[in-house]
Amino acid sequence: MNSGSVGIESLATGPMWAGFIAFVLAMLALDLFVLGGNKAHRVSSREAAGWASAWVALASSFGALLWWYLDGVAGREVANRKALEFFTGYLIEQALSVDNMFVFVMIFGYFAVPPELQRRVLLYGVLGAIAMRAAMVLGGVWLVSEFTWVLYVFGLFLVVTGIKMLVLAEHRPDLDNNALLRWLRGHMRITPGFHGQAFFVRIGGVRHATPMFLVLVMIEASDLVFAVDSIPAIFAVTTDPFIVFTSNIFAVMGLRALYFLLADMAERFHLLKYGLALVLVCIGGKMLATPWFHMPTHWSLAIMGAIILVSVVLSLKLPRRSHSAW
């Protein structure tokens, strides 16, 4: 790479972008207005497993459809490369989203949010995450297209973030002293208890925020931090804005189902955070080593998959220390 600017190439057409955005909007509308995603409801493990499987199937179908389309218009080699970039990016985003899931567990536990109220908060969290991802993908693509050295900055950031995760793996964030939460409590009228799913209520003619609003703000803040970590990671795989955006959105859309599926088992995956930290270090190292060594995408996919698998297996095999952060 040089220190100047380069053009960002993408084989995605206008109709492809429009079709994917229409698909996302249709799925959100289906969730909101048909499946009752905005209503109080306790999600069972069976329901969560069904939705998690559905999102994996949809992502896999999208990757296959992308390969089929590109095979016809751009050739087999391009189709193979772009499909592999999508699936690798999706795996990275899905793996890193697990770390965010554990943050959700901590936030819901801290505020003692009833299970039936968690679904609506996470739905709004998904909406906010999609908006943030769109803005950050566009910003990241512009930066890379104008200044290719930004990829090295991304790589260094990921290495530092991964090392920090390793060092602080056993550290439990102190929400009582969280700056954002303290500011909200100091500048807003907040009710002592929940009022159903309401974020705001009027008491004596005065508008008050409920604890649900504080939960929503903390969820959105964690989504922002998660995006800052994960968006640079996928640029180690591809700079194609369509691949970056679609792989991110599929991971985000499936995050809510993944949470309800794995939240009760969070304590069992006590070593997964170490695996995710190593993934970030590997991705960042790959970006920094680009001038001297090019790692094929399928190698990256295999290494990251192996790290995650080993950390999950070891979590199940080795006993958890009582002072773990999770």
GUSE-338395 format. One line per field, with one value per atom (N, C-alpha, C, O): z, x, y; residue number from 0. Coordinates in steps of 0.1 Angstrom, whole numbers. Layout:
zz	Z ...
xx	X ...
yy	Y ...
nr	NUM ...
// end
This chain:
zz	0 0 0 6 -6 -6 4 10 6 15 10 17 -3 -10 -9 0 -18 -18 -29 -39 -27 -37 -39 -30 -50 -53 -46 -46 -40 -34 -44 -50 -47 -58 -52 -42 -58 -54 -66 -75 -67 -78 -75 -84 -64 -61 -69 -71 -74 -82 -74 -62 -79 -72 -68 -56 -77 -73 -62 -54 -61 -51 -37 -27 -37 -24 -21 -9 -30 -28 -23 -14 -29 -26 -11 -4 -8 6 16 27 14 23 25 36 13 14 22 30 21 29 44 51 47 62 67 78 59 64 65 74 56 56 68 75 72 83 96 105 97 109 110 121 99 99 103 111 98 102 117 123 122 137 145 155 141 148 148 158 136 134 132 134 129 127 139 144 143 153 167 177 168 181 188 200 180 186 195 204 194 203 215 222 217 229 239 236 252 262 260 257 261 258 263 260 270 275 264 261 259 248 254 262 249 253 246 236 252 245 232 222 231 218 207 196 211 202 198 186 207 204 195 186 197 189 174 165 173 160 152 141 159 153 150 139 159 156 144 136 143 132 119 108 120 108 103 91 112 108 102 92 107 101 87 78 86 73 63 51 67 58 54 42 63 60 50 40 52 44 30 20 29 17 9 -3 16 10 4 -8 11 6 -6 -16 -6 -18 -30 -41 -27 -38 -44 -56 -35 -40 -49 -59 -44 -53 -66 -76 -66 -79 -88 -100 -83 -91 -97 -109 -89 -94 -103 -112 -101 -110 -124 -134 -125 -138 -145 -157 -137 -143 -142 -150 -133 -131 -132 -133 -132 -133 -120 -109 -121 -109 -99 -87 -103 -94 -85 -73 -92 -84 -75 -63 -80 -71 -59 -48 -61 -49 -39 -27 -44 -36 -28 -16 -34 -28 -18 -7 -21 -12 0 12 -2 10 19 31 12 20 29 40 23 30 42 53 40 51 62 73 58 68 76 88 69 76 85 96 81 89 101 112 100 111 121 133 116 125 133 145 126 132 142 153 138 147 160 171 158 169 179 191 173 182 188 199 182 188 201 209 202 214 226 237 225 236 240 252 230 233 240 248 237 243 258 266 262 277 283 295 276 282 284 294 275 276 289 297 291 303 316 325 316 327 330 341 319 320 325 334 319 323 337 345 341 355 365 376 361 370 373 384 362 364 367 369 368 372 362 367 349 339 338 336 340 339 325 315 323 310 299 288 303 293 288 277 294 290 282 275 282 275 260 253 254 240 233 223 239 233 233 223 244 245 234 228 233 223 209 200 206 193 190 179 199 197 196 189 203 202 188 183 182 169 159 150 160 152 153 142 165 167 161 155 163 158 143 137 136 121 117 107 123 119 121 113 133 136 126 122 123 114 100 94 95 82 82 72 92 92 94 87 102 104 92 89 85 73 62 56 60 50 54 45 67 71 70 65 73 72 57 54 48 34 29 21 33 28 33 25 45 51 43 39 41 34 20 15 13 -1 -2 -12 8 8 13 8 24 31 34 43 25 27 40 45 45 57 69 80 68 78 82 93 72 75 85 93 85 95 109 119 109 122 127 139 118 122 128 138 121 126 140 149 142 155 166 177 162 172 176 188 167 170 179 188 176 184 198 208 200 213 220 232 213 219 223 234 215 219 231 240 232 243 256 267 254 266 270 282 261 265 272 282 268 275 289 299 291 304 313 325 308 316 316 319 311 309 322 322 333 346 353 364 346 352 350 338 360 358 359 369 348 348 359 363 365 376 371 369 370 364 374 370 387 397 394 397 389 386 371 367 363 349 347 352 339 337 330 334 320 313 322 322 329 338 349 353 355 365 360 367 347 341 339 342 334 332 345 346 355 368 375 382 371 377 369 374 357 349 345 337 349 345 358 367 357 367 363 352 372 369 380 392 375 384 391 385 403 410 405 406 398 393 378 373 372 359 357 367 346 342 330 319 331 319 309 313 296 286 283 275 291 288 291 301 282 285 293 300 291 298 303 297 314 320 326 329 327 334 348 350 358 371 377 378 380 385 374 377 361 350 347 337 353 350 344 348 333 326 333 337 335 341 332 324 332 325 334 346 328 336 335 327 344 343 329 325 322 308 299 290 301 292 295 286 308 311 305 300 306 300 285 279 278 264 260 251 268 266 267 259 278 280 269 265 264 253 241 234 238 226 227 217 239 241 239 233 244 242 227 223 220 206 199 189 203 197 199 190 212 215 207 202 206 198 183 177 178 164 161 151 171 169 169 162 176 176 163 157 159 149 134 125 132 119 113 102 121 116 113 104 121 119 105 100 100 87 76 65 78 67 65 56 75 73 62 56 60 50 37 26 37 25 27 38 16 16 8 5 3 -5 4 13 2 12 13 23 2 2 11 18 10 18 33 41 35 49 55 66 48 53 55 66 45 46 57 64 58 68 82 91 84 97 100 111 91 93 96 105 89 93 107 114 111 125 135 145 132 141 142 153 131 131 139 144 139 146 161 168 165 178 189 199 187 197 200 211 189 191 198 206 194 200 215 223 219 233 241 251 236 243 243 252 233 233 243 249 244 251 265 273 268 280 292 301 293 305 306 316 295 295 295 293 298 297 307 303 318 328 323 328 314 310 300 299 293 283 288 282 300 307 300 303 290 284 270 263 266 252 250 239 261 259 256 248 261 257 242 235 238 224 215 204 218 210 210 200 222 222 213 206 213 203 189 180 186 172 168 157 177 174 172 163 180 179 165 158 162 149 137 127 138 127 125 114 137 136 131 124 136 131 116 110 111 97 89 79 94 87 88 78 99 100 92 87 89 82 67 59 62 48 39 28 41 32 30 19 39 39 37 32 41 40 38 45 28 25 29 23 38 43 35 36 28 21 30 42 25 33 39 51 32 38 49 58 49 61 73 84 70 81 87 100 79 83 92 102 87 94 108 118 108 121 131 143 127 136 141 153 132 136 146 155 144 153 167 177 167 180 188 200 181 188 193 204 184 188 200 209 200 211 224 235 223 235 241 253 232 236 243 253 236 241 255 264 256 269 280 291 276 286 292 304 283 288 295 304 292 299 312 321 313 324 334 329 347 357 356 354 359 360 373 384 373 386 391 383 404 411 409 410 406 405 391 388 382 368 366 373 355 352 348 349 344 339 349 347
xx	8 0 9 20 4 11 5 -5 11 6 -4 -10 -7 -17 -31 -34 -39 -53 -55 -47 -64 -68 -83 -90 -87 -101 -106 -100 -118 -125 -133 -143 -130 -138 -148 -146 -160 -170 -178 -181 -182 -190 -205 -213 -208 -222 -229 -223 -240 -247 -258 -260 -263 -274 -285 -290 -291 -301 -298 -306 -285 -281 -281 -286 -277 -278 -292 -296 -300 -314 -322 -330 -318 -325 -321 -329 -308 -304 -311 -315 -311 -317 -332 -337 -338 -353 -355 -364 -346 -346 -345 -353 -336 -334 -347 -351 -352 -364 -376 -384 -377 -388 -387 -397 -375 -373 -376 -382 -372 -375 -390 -396 -397 -411 -418 -428 -414 -419 -418 -427 -406 -404 -413 -419 -414 -422 -437 -443 -442 -456 -463 -476 -456 -462 -458 -467 -446 -441 -441 -437 -445 -447 -434 -433 -424 -411 -411 -401 -421 -421 -431 -434 -435 -443 -436 -427 -440 -434 -436 -447 -425 -426 -413 -402 -414 -403 -399 -407 -387 -382 -377 -368 -383 -378 -365 -362 -358 -346 -349 -342 -361 -365 -367 -363 -374 -377 -364 -362 -355 -342 -334 -328 -334 -326 -332 -324 -345 -351 -347 -344 -347 -344 -329 -325 -320 -306 -303 -295 -309 -307 -312 -306 -324 -329 -320 -318 -313 -304 -291 -286 -287 -275 -278 -271 -291 -295 -297 -293 -302 -304 -290 -288 -281 -267 -260 -254 -262 -256 -262 -255 -276 -283 -278 -277 -276 -272 -258 -255 -249 -235 -236 -229 -244 -246 -252 -247 -262 -268 -258 -257 -249 -239 -229 -225 -225 -216 -222 -216 -235 -242 -243 -240 -246 -247 -234 -233 -223 -210 -204 -196 -207 -202 -207 -200 -219 -225 -220 -218 -217 -214 -199 -194 -192 -177 -168 -156 -173 -165 -163 -165 -158 -157 -147 -150 -136 -125 -130 -128 -137 -142 -153 -154 -162 -173 -167 -172 -157 -152 -145 -147 -138 -131 -141 -140 -151 -161 -170 -173 -173 -181 -173 -178 -160 -152 -150 -150 -148 -147 -160 -159 -171 -184 -185 -187 -182 -183 -173 -176 -161 -150 -154 -153 -159 -163 -175 -175 -184 -196 -191 -196 -182 -177 -170 -172 -162 -155 -165 -164 -175 -185 -193 -197 -197 -205 -198 -203 -185 -176 -175 -176 -171 -169 -182 -182 -194 -207 -209 -217 -203 -205 -200 -206 -189 -184 -194 -196 -200 -210 -222 -229 -225 -236 -234 -243 -222 -219 -220 -224 -218 -220 -235 -239 -243 -258 -262 -270 -256 -260 -257 -265 -245 -241 -251 -255 -254 -263 -277 -282 -283 -296 -296 -305 -285 -284 -282 -288 -275 -273 -286 -289 -294 -307 -318 -329 -315 -326 -338 -349 -335 -345 -353 -346 -366 -373 -371 -371 -371 -368 -378 -375 -391 -401 -399 -405 -391 -389 -376 -374 -368 -355 -356 -348 -366 -367 -369 -362 -377 -379 -367 -364 -360 -347 -337 -331 -336 -326 -331 -322 -344 -349 -344 -339 -346 -341 -326 -320 -320 -305 -301 -291 -308 -305 -307 -298 -318 -320 -309 -304 -305 -294 -281 -273 -278 -266 -265 -255 -277 -277 -273 -266 -279 -276 -262 -255 -256 -242 -233 -223 -236 -228 -228 -217 -240 -240 -231 -223 -232 -224 -209 -200 -205 -191 -185 -173 -193 -188 -185 -175 -194 -192 -180 -172 -179 -167 -154 -144 -154 -142 -138 -126 -148 -145 -139 -130 -145 -139 -125 -116 -122 -109 -99 -88 -103 -93 -91 -80 -102 -100 -92 -85 -91 -84 -70 -60 -68 -56 -53 -59 -46 -44 -37 -38 -29 -22 -31 -27 -44 -53 -55 -58 -53 -54 -43 -46 -32 -22 -26 -24 -33 -38 -49 -49 -57 -67 -61 -65 -50 -43 -37 -38 -30 -24 -35 -33 -46 -57 -63 -65 -64 -69 -59 -63 -46 -36 -37 -37 -37 -38 -51 -51 -62 -75 -75 -79 -69 -68 -60 -63 -48 -39 -46 -45 -54 -61 -72 -74 -78 -88 -82 -88 -70 -63 -60 -62 -54 -50 -62 -61 -73 -85 -96 -107 -92 -102 -110 -122 -103 -109 -115 -120 -114 -119 -134 -139 -142 -156 -159 -156 -165 -168 -177 -186 -174 -181 -192 -189 -204 -215 -219 -224 -217 -220 -212 -217 -200 -191 -190 -181 -199 -199 -202 -212 -193 -195 -208 -215 -212 -224 -236 -245 -236 -247 -249 -260 -237 -238 -243 -250 -239 -244 -259 -266 -264 -278 -286 -296 -281 -288 -287 -296 -277 -275 -283 -285 -287 -294 -308 -315 -313 -327 -335 -329 -348 -357 -359 -364 -356 -357 -366 -363 -375 -384 -376 -367 -380 -372 -375 -366 -386 -389 -394 -395 -396 -400 -415 -423 -419 -433 -436 -438 -436 -437 -426 -414 -429 -419 -416 -408 -423 -422 -408 -402 -403 -390 -392 -383 -404 -407 -421 -430 -424 -437 -439 -430 -452 -455 -461 -470 -454 -459 -461 -452 -474 -478 -475 -472 -477 -475 -461 -458 -451 -437 -432 -435 -424 -419 -407 -398 -407 -397 -392 -399 -379 -373 -375 -375 -376 -376 -363 -355 -360 -348 -347 -335 -358 -357 -349 -342 -351 -344 -329 -321 -325 -311 -305 -294 -313 -308 -306 -296 -315 -314 -302 -294 -299 -287 -275 -265 -274 -262 -260 -249 -271 -271 -265 -256 -270 -266 -251 -244 -247 -233 -224 -213 -228 -220 -220 -210 -231 -231 -221 -214 -220 -210 -196 -188 -193 -179 -177 -166 -187 -185 -182 -174 -189 -187 -173 -167 -168 -155 -144 -134 -147 -138 -139 -129 -152 -154 -153 -149 -157 -156 -142 -139 -131 -118 -113 -105 -119 -115 -118 -110 -130 -133 -126 -125 -120 -111 -98 -91 -95 -84 -88 -79 -101 -105 -109 -105 -115 -120 -122 -125 -121 -124 -137 -140 -143 -155 -166 -170 -172 -182 -194 -201 -198 -210 -208 -216 -196 -193 -191 -196 -185 -183 -197 -200 -206 -219 -228 -234 -229 -238 -234 -242 -221 -216 -219 -223 -217 -220 -234 -238 -243 -257 -263 -271 -258 -263 -259 -267 -247 -243 -251 -255 -254 -262 -276 -282 -282 -296 -298 -308 -287 -288 -284 -285 -279 -274 -284 -281 -296 -307 -310 -312 -312 -315 -303 -305 -291 -279 -279 -275 -283 -283 -293 -289 -305 -315 -311 -316 -304 -300 -288 -288 -279 -267 -266 -257 -275 -273 -273 -265 -281 -281 -269 -266 -261 -249 -236 -225 -238 -227 -215 -204 -219 -209 -200 -189 -206 -198 -187 -178 -189 -179 -169 -167 -163 -155 -141 -135 -137 -125 -126 -117 -139 -141 -136 -131 -136 -131 -116 -111 -108 -94 -93 -84 -101 -101 -104 -98 -114 -118 -107 -104 -100 -88 -77 -71 -75 -64 -69 -60 -81 -86 -83 -78 -86 -83 -68 -64 -60 -45 -41 -33 -46 -43 -47 -40 -59 -64 -56 -52 -53 -45 -31 -25 -25 -12 -11 -2 -22 -23 -23 -16 -30 -31 -17 -13 -10 3 13 23 12 22 19 27 9 5 17 18 25 36 46 53 47 57 51 58 38 32 17 10 12 -2 -8 -4 -17 -23 -36 -45 -37 -50 -62 -61 -73 -85 -89 -94 -88 -92 -83 -88 -71 -62 -67 -68 -70 -76 -88 -90 -97 -110 -107 -113 -97 -94 -88 -91 -78 -72 -81 -81 -90 -99 -110 -113 -114 -124 -118 -124 -105 -98 -96 -98 -93 -91 -104 -104 -115 -128 -132 -137 -130 -134 -126 -132 -113 -105 -109 -110 -112 -116 -129 -131 -139 -151 -150 -155 -142 -140 -133 -137 -122 -115 -124 -123 -134 -143 -152 -155 -156 -164 -156 -162 -144 -135 -129 -128 -125 -118 -127 -136 -126 -135 -133 -122 -143 -142 -138 -143 -129 -125 -136 -143 -138 -149 -148 -159 -136 -136 -136 -132 -140 -140 -149 -159 -146 -154 -168 -177 -171 -184 -191 -202
yy	-12 0 12 12 23 35 45 42 56 66 75 84 74 83 77 69 81 76 65 65 57 47 46 50 41 40 27 17 28 17 10 16 -3 -10 -19 -25 -19 -28 -32 -24 -45 -50 -49 -52 -43 -42 -30 -20 -33 -23 -16 -20 -5 2 -7 -6 -15 -24 -34 -38 -38 -47 -40 -46 -28 -20 -18 -20 -14 -11 -24 -24 -35 -48 -52 -57 -50 -54 -45 -50 -32 -23 -26 -25 -29 -33 -45 -46 -55 -67 -64 -70 -56 -53 -46 -49 -36 -29 -38 -37 -48 -57 -66 -69 -71 -79 -72 -77 -59 -51 -49 -50 -46 -44 -57 -57 -68 -81 -83 -88 -80 -82 -73 -77 -60 -50 -52 -52 -54 -53 -67 -68 -77 -91 -100 -107 -100 -109 -103 -110 -91 -84 -81 -82 -77 -74 -62 -61 -54 -42 -44 -34 -56 -59 -68 -75 -66 -74 -89 -94 -96 -110 -117 -112 -128 -135 -145 -154 -144 -152 -166 -166 -177 -190 -194 -188 -203 -208 -215 -213 -221 -227 -216 -218 -206 -195 -188 -185 -186 -179 -188 -183 -201 -210 -210 -211 -209 -209 -196 -197 -185 -172 -172 -167 -177 -177 -185 -182 -197 -206 -199 -200 -192 -185 -174 -173 -167 -156 -162 -157 -173 -180 -185 -184 -191 -196 -184 -186 -173 -162 -156 -153 -155 -150 -160 -156 -173 -183 -182 -183 -181 -180 -167 -167 -156 -144 -146 -142 -152 -155 -164 -161 -174 -183 -175 -177 -167 -159 -149 -147 -143 -134 -141 -136 -153 -161 -164 -163 -169 -172 -160 -162 -149 -137 -133 -131 -132 -128 -139 -135 -151 -162 -160 -163 -154 -152 -139 -138 -129 -116 -112 -104 -118 -115 -127 -125 -139 -150 -158 -152 -170 -179 -174 -175 -169 -164 -153 -153 -143 -132 -136 -132 -145 -150 -157 -155 -165 -173 -163 -164 -153 -143 -135 -133 -130 -121 -129 -124 -141 -149 -153 -153 -156 -159 -147 -148 -135 -123 -121 -117 -123 -121 -131 -126 -144 -153 -151 -153 -147 -144 -132 -132 -121 -109 -112 -107 -121 -124 -132 -129 -141 -148 -139 -140 -130 -120 -112 -111 -107 -98 -106 -101 -118 -127 -130 -131 -134 -137 -126 -127 -114 -102 -98 -92 -101 -97 -105 -100 -116 -124 -117 -117 -109 -101 -91 -88 -85 -75 -81 -75 -94 -101 -102 -100 -104 -105 -92 -91 -81 -68 -66 -60 -70 -69 -77 -72 -89 -96 -88 -88 -82 -74 -62 -59 -55 -43 -47 -41 -58 -62 -67 -65 -73 -78 -66 -67 -56 -45 -37 -33 -36 -29 -38 -33 -51 -61 -60 -59 -60 -58 -72 -82 -72 -84 -90 -83 -104 -110 -106 -104 -103 -100 -86 -83 -77 -64 -62 -52 -72 -71 -71 -65 -78 -79 -66 -63 -57 -44 -35 -28 -35 -28 -32 -24 -45 -50 -47 -45 -46 -43 -28 -26 -19 -6 -5 3 -14 -15 -19 -14 -28 -32 -21 -19 -13 -2 8 13 11 21 15 23 2 -4 -3 -1 -5 -5 9 11 19 33 37 43 32 35 28 33 15 8 14 15 19 25 37 39 45 58 54 60 44 41 34 36 26 19 29 29 39 49 58 61 61 69 61 66 48 40 38 39 36 34 47 47 59 71 73 77 70 72 63 68 50 41 45 44 51 55 67 69 76 88 86 92 78 76 62 56 55 40 37 26 47 44 42 38 46 44 29 26 21 6 2 -7 8 5 10 4 22 27 18 15 13 3 -10 -15 -14 -26 -24 -33 -13 -10 -9 -13 -2 -1 -15 -17 -24 -37 -45 -52 -44 -50 -45 -53 -32 -26 -30 -33 -30 -33 -48 -51 -57 -71 -73 -81 -66 -68 -63 -68 -51 -46 -56 -57 -62 -72 -84 -89 -88 -99 -95 -103 -83 -78 -76 -79 -71 -68 -78 -75 -90 -101 -104 -107 -103 -106 -94 -95 -82 -70 -68 -70 -65 -63 -48 -42 -42 -28 -24 -31 -13 -7 2 14 -2 6 17 27 15 25 38 49 36 48 51 58 45 48 63 68 70 85 88 98 80 83 81 89 71 68 78 82 82 92 105 113 109 121 121 131 110 109 110 116 103 104 118 121 125 138 149 160 146 156 153 160 141 137 133 128 135 129 114 112 105 91 84 86 77 69 58 53 55 44 30 21 28 15 15 26 4 3 6 4 11 13 6 12 -7 -16 -13 -13 -12 -10 5 8 14 28 33 29 42 49 62 66 68 80 80 74 86 86 100 107 104 117 114 107 121 119 133 142 136 149 160 171 156 165 168 175 161 163 150 139 152 140 134 142 121 114 103 97 101 89 77 78 65 53 46 49 36 28 22 19 19 14 23 18 36 45 45 45 43 42 29 30 19 6 8 3 15 17 25 21 35 44 35 36 27 19 8 5 3 -7 0 -6 12 19 23 22 27 30 18 19 6 -6 -10 -15 -7 -10 -1 -5 12 21 16 16 12 7 -6 -7 -14 -27 -24 -30 -14 -10 -5 -8 3 9 -2 -1 -13 -25 -33 -37 -35 -45 -40 -47 -27 -22 -22 -27 -17 -19 -33 -35 -42 -56 -62 -69 -58 -64 -58 -64 -46 -40 -48 -46 -57 -67 -77 -84 -79 -89 -83 -88 -72 -65 -50 -46 -43 -29 -26 -14 -37 -35 -31 -38 -19 -14 -22 -23 -29 -38 -50 -54 -56 -67 -63 -70 -52 -47 -45 -49 -38 -34 -47 -48 -55 -67 -76 -81 -79 -89 -83 -90 -70 -63 -64 -67 -61 -60 -74 -75 -84 -98 -102 -108 -98 -101 -93 -99 -81 -72 -77 -78 -81 -85 -98 -101 -107 -119 -118 -128 -107 -105 -107 -113 -102 -103 -118 -122 -126 -140 -147 -156 -143 -149 -146 -155 -134 -131 -140 -145 -141 -149 -164 -171 -168 -182 -185 -196 -176 -179 -171 -174 -162 -154 -163 -160 -173 -182 -190 -196 -191 -199 -191 -196 -178 -169 -173 -172 -178 -182 -194 -195 -202 -213 -210 -217 -199 -195 -185 -174 -188 -179 -176 -166 -184 -182 -176 -174 -174 -169 -155 -152 -147 -133 -133 -125 -143 -145 -148 -143 -157 -161 -149 -147 -141 -129 -119 -113 -118 -109 -113 -105 -126 -131 -129 -127 -130 -128 -114 -111 -104 -90 -88 -81 -94 -92 -98 -92 -110 -116 -108 -106 -102 -94 -81 -78 -75 -63 -66 -58 -77 -81 -83 -80 -90 -92 -79 -78 -69 -56 -49 -43 -50 -43 -50 -44 -63 -71 -71 -78 -64 -64 -61 -68 -51 -48 -60 -60 -69 -79 -93 -102 -95 -108 -107 -99 -114 -114 -127 -138 -127 -140 -142 -133 -153 -155 -155 -158 -151 -149 -163 -163 -174 -187 -191 -198 -186 -189 -181 -186 -168 -160 -166 -167 -171 -177 -190 -192 -198 -210 -207 -213 -197 -194 -188 -192 -179 -173 -183 -183 -191 -202 -211 -216 -215 -224 -218 -224 -205 -198 -198 -200 -194 -194 -208 -209 -218 -231 -236 -242 -234 -238 -231 -238 -218 -211 -216 -216 -220 -225 -239 -241 -247 -261 -260 -267 -252 -251 -245 -249 -236 -230 -241 -241 -251 -262 -272 -279 -274 -284 -280 -288 -267 -262 -255 -248 -257 -250 -235 -230 -228 -213 -208 -213 -199 -193 -184 -177 -184 -177 -162 -155 -156 -141 -137 -125 -145 -141 -129 -127 -122 -110 -114 -105 -126 -130 -139 -143
nr	0 0 0 0 1 1 1 1 2 2 2 2 3 3 3 3 4 4 4 4 5 5 5 5 6 6 6 6 7 7 7 7 8 8 8 8 9 9 9 9 10 10 10 10 11 11 11 11 12 12 12 12 13 13 13 13 14 14 14 14 15 15 15 15 16 16 16 16 17 17 17 17 18 18 18 18 19 19 19 19 20 20 20 20 21 21 21 21 22 22 22 22 23 23 23 23 24 24 24 24 25 25 25 25 26 26 26 26 27 27 27 27 28 28 28 28 29 29 29 29 30 30 30 30 31 31 31 31 32 32 32 32 33 33 33 33 34 34 34 34 35 35 35 35 36 36 36 36 37 37 37 37 38 38 38 38 39 39 39 39 40 40 40 40 41 41 41 41 42 42 42 42 43 43 43 43 44 44 44 44 45 45 45 45 46 46 46 46 47 47 47 47 48 48 48 48 49 49 49 49 50 50 50 50 51 51 51 51 52 52 52 52 53 53 53 53 54 54 54 54 55 55 55 55 56 56 56 56 57 57 57 57 58 58 58 58 59 59 59 59 60 60 60 60 61 61 61 61 62 62 62 62 63 63 63 63 64 64 64 64 65 65 65 65 66 66 66 66 67 67 67 67 68 68 68 68 69 69 69 69 70 70 70 70 71 71 71 71 72 72 72 72 73 73 73 73 74 74 74 74 75 75 75 75 76 76 76 76 77 77 77 77 78 78 78 78 79 79 79 79 80 80 80 80 81 81 81 81 82 82 82 82 83 83 83 83 84 84 84 84 85 85 85 85 86 86 86 86 87 87 87 87 88 88 88 88 89 89 89 89 90 90 90 90 91 91 91 91 92 92 92 92 93 93 93 93 94 94 94 94 95 95 95 95 96 96 96 96 97 97 97 97 98 98 98 98 99 99 99 99 100 100 100 100 101 101 101 101 102 102 102 102 103 103 103 103 104 104 104 104 105 105 105 105 106 106 106 106 107 107 107 107 108 108 108 108 109 109 109 109 110 110 110 110 111 111 111 111 112 112 112 112 113 113 113 113 114 114 114 114 115 115 115 115 116 116 116 116 117 117 117 117 118 118 118 118 119 119 119 119 120 120 120 120 121 121 121 121 122 122 122 122 123 123 123 123 124 124 124 124 125 125 125 125 126 126 126 126 127 127 127 127 128 128 128 128 129 129 129 129 130 130 130 130 131 131 131 131 132 132 132 132 133 133 133 133 134 134 134 134 135 135 135 135 136 136 136 136 137 137 137 137 138 138 138 138 139 139 139 139 140 140 140 140 141 141 141 141 142 142 142 142 143 143 143 143 144 144 144 144 145 145 145 145 146 146 146 146 147 147 147 147 148 148 148 148 149 149 149 149 150 150 150 150 151 151 151 151 152 152 152 152 153 153 153 153 154 154 154 154 155 155 155 155 156 156 156 156 157 157 157 157 158 158 158 158 159 159 159 159 160 160 160 160 161 161 161 161 162 162 162 162 163 163 163 163 164 164 164 164 165 165 165 165 166 166 166 166 167 167 167 167 168 168 168 168 169 169 169 169 170 170 170 170 171 171 171 171 172 172 172 172 173 173 173 173 174 174 174 174 175 175 175 175 176 176 176 176 177 177 177 177 178 178 178 178 179 179 179 179 180 180 180 180 181 181 181 181 182 182 182 182 183 183 183 183 184 184 184 184 185 185 185 185 186 186 186 186 187 187 187 187 188 188 188 188 189 189 189 189 190 190 190 190 191 191 191 191 192 192 192 192 193 193 193 193 194 194 194 194 195 195 195 195 196 196 196 196 197 197 197 197 198 198 198 198 199 199 199 199 200 200 200 200 201 201 201 201 202 202 202 202 203 203 203 203 204 204 204 204 205 205 205 205 206 206 206 206 207 207 207 207 208 208 208 208 209 209 209 209 210 210 210 210 211 211 211 211 212 212 212 212 213 213 213 213 214 214 214 214 215 215 215 215 216 216 216 216 217 217 217 217 218 218 218 218 219 219 219 219 220 220 220 220 221 221 221 221 222 222 222 222 223 223 223 223 224 224 224 224 225 225 225 225 226 226 226 226 227 227 227 227 228 228 228 228 229 229 229 229 230 230 230 230 231 231 231 231 232 232 232 232 233 233 233 233 234 234 234 234 235 235 235 235 236 236 236 236 237 237 237 237 238 238 238 238 239 239 239 239 240 240 240 240 241 241 241 241 242 242 242 242 243 243 243 243 244 244 244 244 245 245 245 245 246 246 246 246 247 247 247 247 248 248 248 248 249 249 249 249 250 250 250 250 251 251 251 251 252 252 252 252 253 253 253 253 254 254 254 254 255 255 255 255 256 256 256 256 257 257 257 257 258 258 258 258 259 259 259 259 260 260 260 260 261 261 261 261 262 262 262 262 263 263 263 263 264 264 264 264 265 265 265 265 266 266 266 266 267 267 267 267 268 268 268 268 269 269 269 269 270 270 270 270 271 271 271 271 272 272 272 272 273 273 273 273 274 274 274 274 275 275 275 275 276 276 276 276 277 277 277 277 278 278 278 278 279 279 279 279 280 280 280 280 281 281 281 281 282 282 282 282 283 283 283 283 284 284 284 284 285 285 285 285 286 286 286 286 287 287 287 287 288 288 288 288 289 289 289 289 290 290 290 290 291 291 291 291 292 292 292 292 293 293 293 293 294 294 294 294 295 295 295 295 296 296 296 296 297 297 297 297 298 298 298 298 299 299 299 299 300 300 300 300 301 301 301 301 302 302 302 302 303 303 303 303 304 304 304 304 305 305 305 305 306 306 306 306 307 307 307 307 308 308 308 308 309 309 309 309 310 310 310 310 311 311 311 311 312 312 312 312 313 313 313 313 314 314 314 314 315 315 315 315 316 316 316 316 317 317 317 317 318 318 318 318 319 319 319 319 320 320 320 320 321 321 321 321 322 322 322 322 323 323 323 323 324 324 324 324 325 325 325 325
// end
